[in-house]
Amino acid sequence: MEQTTRIEKRLAPMRKALTEHRLYEHLQRVEDIRSFMESHVFAVWDFMSLLKALQQLLTTTTTPWVPSANPQLARFINEIVLEEESDVNEEGEPQSHFEMYLSAMEQIGANTEFIHQFIDQIKLGKDIETAAQSIDLDPAVLKFVQFTFATINSGEAHKIAAAFTFGREDVIPDMFLAIIKDEAQKVGRDQYTKLSYYLKRHIELDGDEHGPLALRMIAALCGEDQQKWEEVAQTAEAALAHRIGLWDYIANSISEQSLAAV
């Protein structure tokens, strides 16, 4: 794990920038959390495509079936897919994490119209750019999604795993802990019990299970190939930079809305 430790040290300043981002200070009112969720939901959605891309590359998803080249990696990915696509919500019912997030948006009164329209376009076979244009998706959010799909379209498992691991699984617990910090002091907290459950569930899974296993996946995919390790580091840096950019945009939007309300 020496290489993964080296990468984590290299990423430490960017992770610190995320966990100490000014966005979290803005999430005080219900209106602020609504605004956050309406943009963040696109990151919740495109995460599943990262995961599915890894499932396609590391397991057998076609017929006739043949054994996976690496059963250990196949099991890891399939376990995450199970929990992401059909976890148990706060009411004990099977539900994907994306659907949990939509339910949380509905509970708090956030607008889900745009994400539903976007997905409807995807179901019709439209590409990301066309679907985004159809709902006039903000360029900052689109830029985040474009990076995700550019990584997926590389078809290189170690790069996709880097964005998945260092840009999502390994950093999400810290980000979400920052979001729910001082939760009891927030106004209207009874309106986002579903969001709280979603965040805490991710902290539990990603911190205790998925994160450490994802680091082992990176090690298995890169082996002793130094070029792959460097590409993993570069992809990870780009993933975190795009997350910081998204957080900057949301923080600015909330600030502007707060000033307009005065």
Residue pairs with C-beta under 8 A, 6 or more apart in sequence:
1 215
1 219
3 219
3 222
3 229
4 215
4 218
4 219
7 166
7 229
7 232
7 233
7 236
8 166
8 170
10 233
10 237
11 166
11 233
11 236
11 237
11 240
14 237
14 240
14 241
14 244
15 171
15 174
15 240
17 244
18 171
18 174
18 175
18 240
18 243
18 244
18 247
19 174
19 175
19 177
19 178
20 178
21 178
21 244
21 247
21 251
22 251
23 36
23 247
23 248
23 250
23 251
23 254
24 178
24 179
24 181
26 32
26 251
26 254
26 255
26 258
27 33
27 36
27 179
27 186
27 254
28 186
28 187
29 187
29 188
29 258
30 108
30 109
30 187
30 188
30 191
30 192
31 257
31 261
32 254
32 257
32 258
33 108
33 110
33 192
33 195
34 105
34 108
34 109
34 110
34 111
35 110
35 250
35 253
35 254
35 257
36 250
36 254
37 101
37 104
37 105
37 108
37 110
37 195
38 105
38 110
38 111
38 114
39 138
39 140
39 141
39 246
39 249
39 250
39 253
40 246
40 250
41 101
41 102
41 105
41 112
41 115
42 115
42 118
42 137
42 141
42 144
42 145
43 144
43 145
43 243
43 246
44 97
44 98
44 101
45 98
45 115
45 118
45 119
46 144
46 145
46 148
46 149
47 84
47 148
47 168
48 84
48 85
48 96
48 98
49 148
49 149
49 152
50 148
50 151
50 152
50 160
50 163
50 164
50 168
51 77
51 80
51 81
51 84
51 164
52 81
53 152
53 160
54 77
54 157
54 160
54 161
54 164
55 61
55 77
55 78
55 81
57 155
57 157
57 160
58 68
58 69
58 70
58 73
58 74
58 77
58 157
59 68
59 74
59 77
59 78
60 66
60 67
60 68
60 74
68 74
70 220
72 220
73 217
73 220
73 221
76 213
76 214
76 216
76 217
77 217
80 210
83 97
83 205
84 96
84 97
84 98
85 96
86 94
86 95
86 96
87 94
87 95
87 96
87 97
87 100
87 201
88 94
88 95
89 95
89 100
89 103
89 194
89 197
90 193
90 194
90 197
95 103
97 198
97 201
97 202
100 194
100 197
100 198
100 201
101 195
101 198
102 112
102 115
103 194
104 192
104 194
104 195
104 197
104 198
105 111
105 112
106 112
107 191
107 192
107 193
107 194
107 195
108 191
108 192
108 194
108 195
109 191
114 135
114 137
117 134
117 135
118 131
118 132
118 134
118 135
118 137
121 130
121 131
121 134
121 135
122 128
122 131
126 134
128 145
128 146
128 149
132 142
132 145
137 145
138 249
140 245
140 246
140 248
140 249
141 246
141 249
143 242
143 245
144 242
144 243
144 245
144 246
147 163
147 238
147 239
147 242
148 163
151 159
151 160
151 163
151 235
151 239
152 160
154 160
156 231
157 221
158 218
158 221
158 222
158 228
158 231
158 232
159 231
159 232
159 235
161 214
161 217
161 218
161 221
161 232
162 218
162 231
162 232
162 233
162 235
162 236
162 239
163 235
163 236
163 238
163 239
164 214
165 211
165 214
165 215
165 217
165 218
165 236
166 232
166 235
166 236
166 239
166 240
167 235
167 236
167 239
167 240
167 242
167 243
168 206
168 239
169 206
169 210
169 211
169 214
170 206
170 211
170 214
170 215
171 240
171 243
172 202
172 203
172 206
173 202
173 203
173 206
173 207
173 211
175 243
176 199
176 200
176 202
176 203
177 203
179 199
180 196
180 199
180 200
183 189
183 196
189 196
218 232
221 228
222 228
222 229
222 232
